[in-house]
Amino acid sequence: MQSKGKTVTDIIIRNELPADYRVVENLVRDSFWNIYRPGCYEHYVLHVLRDDPAFVKELDFVMERGSKIIGQNVFVRTVINDDAGGDIPVLTMGPICISPDLQRQGLGKRLLDFCLEKAASLGFGVVLFEGNIGFYGKCGFVYASSLGIRYHDIPEDADSSFFLCRELIPGYLNGRTGVYQTPQVYYVSEEDVLEFDKGFPEREKLKLPGQIF
């Protein structure tokens, strides 16, 4: 099912099409290059996500200004392992980005608000992911730890301020706590990334302050 575009002035948000794939991968590469590590992995992660069974095609969106794609966002199904037993179906998000030359203009929030509204309309109850509370708090996200949700592969006493959560359906968690599981498709090898990156224009990889890898 393809969502109808949403126009605000000259901005349209619509579902990604196969013809968009390489343009969007280039956008993601430009947006994440040298941000978290020298170079980036995110464009390859997006490439493999699209073929994963957990990928939610109805929530695969691009943002256009004129005829140019300037932003994108995607979602993947995963679970919280409930402390009381069983699994709680949830979503994780990303990569999400806005073209570097158009950031800090409110476009990222516009894209995210639209995507979260669509996710809620499809019956998804919770989104969890890794991000900065300074930005994502403006879109209703809170620290996942405040809801008793723990990240699966870090010690309980470690800093988990990067791990955020938003209930799309109020009360969906209903006080349940547990451990969030990152979908395995996000774990890609450096060798595969390097091979994939050969198909893109060459760029300089830099080790910069603030990178986490």
Rosetta blueprint (number, residue, H / E / L):
1 M L
2 Q L
3 S L
4 K L
5 G L
6 K E
7 T E
8 V E
9 T L
10 D L
11 I E
12 I E
13 I E
14 R E
15 N E
16 E L
17 L L
18 P H
19 A H
20 D H
21 Y H
22 R H
23 V H
24 V H
25 E H
26 N H
27 L H
28 V H
29 R H
30 D H
31 S H
32 F H
33 W L
34 N L
35 I L
36 Y L
37 R L
38 P L
39 G L
40 C L
41 Y L
42 E H
43 H H
44 Y H
45 V H
46 L H
47 H H
48 V H
49 L H
50 R L
51 D L
52 D L
53 P L
54 A L
55 F E
56 V L
57 K H
58 E H
59 L H
60 D L
61 F E
62 V E
63 M E
64 E E
65 R E
66 G L
67 S L
68 K E
69 I E
70 I E
71 G E
72 Q E
73 N E
74 V L
75 F E
76 V E
77 R E
78 T E
79 V E
80 I E
81 N E
82 D E
83 D L
84 A L
85 G L
86 G L
87 D E
88 I E
89 P E
90 V E
91 L E
92 T E
93 M E
94 G L
95 P L
96 I L
97 C E
98 I E
99 S L
100 P H
101 D H
102 L H
103 Q L
104 R L
105 Q L
106 G L
107 L H
108 G H
109 K H
110 R H
111 L H
112 L H
113 D H
114 F H
115 C H
116 L H
117 E H
118 K H
119 A H
120 A H
121 S H
122 L L
123 G L
124 F L
125 G L
126 V E
127 V E
128 L E
129 F E
130 E E
131 G L
132 N L
133 I H
134 G H
135 F H
136 Y H
137 G H
138 K H
139 C H
140 G L
141 F L
142 V E
143 Y E
144 A H
145 S H
146 S H
147 L H
148 G L
149 I E
150 R E
151 Y E
152 H L
153 D L
154 I L
155 P L
156 E L
157 D L
158 A L
159 D L
160 S L
161 S L
162 F L
163 F E
164 L E
165 C E
166 R E
167 E E
168 L L
169 I L
170 P L
171 G L
172 Y L
173 L L
174 N L
175 G L
176 R L
177 T L
178 G E
179 V E
180 Y E
181 Q L
182 T L
183 P L
184 Q H
185 V H
186 Y H
187 Y L
188 V L
189 S L
190 E H
191 E H
192 D H
193 V H
194 L H
195 E H
196 F H
197 D H
198 K L
199 G L
200 F L
201 P L
202 E L
203 R L
204 E L
205 K L
206 L L
207 K L
208 L L
209 P L
210 G L
211 Q L
212 I L
213 F L
